[in-house]
Amino acid sequence: MTINQCTECKSELRWNGGSYRCDFCAVDYKKIGFCPDCEAELEKLQACGAANYFCNQCNELKSKSRIRFEFQPQSTTE
């Protein structure tokens, strides 16, 4: 299992019921997956407890093991 780390201080992020939070930096992050083939942002599909990732550009499901994930800070004005 991979550890979700803050992009600034490298501490472990805490799941906050809709986003990831760094308690040390007081920043909320969104975890975004990118297609390993075309680098487009993937759509997360959840059903029956399973998560799948779909690329609208390639028009196909992508293996979670090949996806590149990034944490992007969320705006505080939301």
C-alpha positions in Angstrom: 0.0 0.0 0.0 1.4 3.4 -0.9 1.5 6.3 1.5 -0.2 9.5 0.4 2.3 12.3 1.1 1.9 16.1 1.2 3.7 17.7 -1.8 5.2 20.3 0.5 6.3 18.7 3.8 6.1 15.0 2.8 4.0 14.1 5.9 1.3 11.5 5.5 -2.1 12.9 4.3 -5.3 12.1 6.2 -8.5 11.2 4.4 -11.0 14.0 5.2 -14.3 12.5 3.8 -13.9 14.0 0.3 -10.3 15.1 0.0 -7.0 14.5 1.6 -5.7 16.9 4.3 -2.2 17.7 5.5 -2.6 18.6 9.1 0.8 20.3 9.3 0.4 22.6 6.3 -3.4 23.0 6.7 -3.9 22.3 3.0 -6.6 20.1 1.4 -5.6 18.0 -1.7 -7.5 16.3 -4.4 -6.0 13.0 -5.7 -6.1 13.0 -9.5 -5.2 10.1 -11.8 -3.7 10.5 -15.3 -3.9 8.1 -18.2 -0.6 6.2 -18.7 -1.1 6.3 -22.5 -2.3 9.8 -23.4 -1.8 11.7 -20.0 -5.5 12.9 -19.9 -7.2 13.2 -16.6 -9.1 10.0 -15.7 -12.7 9.7 -14.5 -13.1 7.6 -11.4 -16.0 5.2 -11.5 -17.2 3.6 -8.3 -19.7 0.8 -8.0 -20.3 -2.1 -5.6 -17.2 -1.1 -3.5 -14.8 -1.2 -6.5 -13.1 1.8 -8.1 -12.2 1.8 -11.8 -10.6 4.5 -13.9 -11.9 5.5 -17.4 -10.1 7.6 -20.0 -12.5 9.6 -22.1 -9.8 10.4 -24.6 -8.8 6.7 -25.2 -12.4 5.5 -24.5 -11.3 2.6 -22.3 -10.8 1.5 -18.7 -7.2 1.8 -17.4 -5.4 -0.5 -14.9 -5.0 1.1 -11.5 -1.4 -0.2 -11.4 -0.4 1.8 -14.4 -2.1 5.1 -13.5 0.0 8.1 -12.4 -1.5 9.9 -9.4 -0.9 13.5 -8.4 -2.1 15.5 -5.4 -3.3 19.0 -6.3 -4.1 21.6 -3.7 -7.8 22.6 -3.6 -8.8 26.2 -3.5 -9.8 27.5 -0.1 -12.5 29.7 -1.7 -14.8 26.7 -2.5 
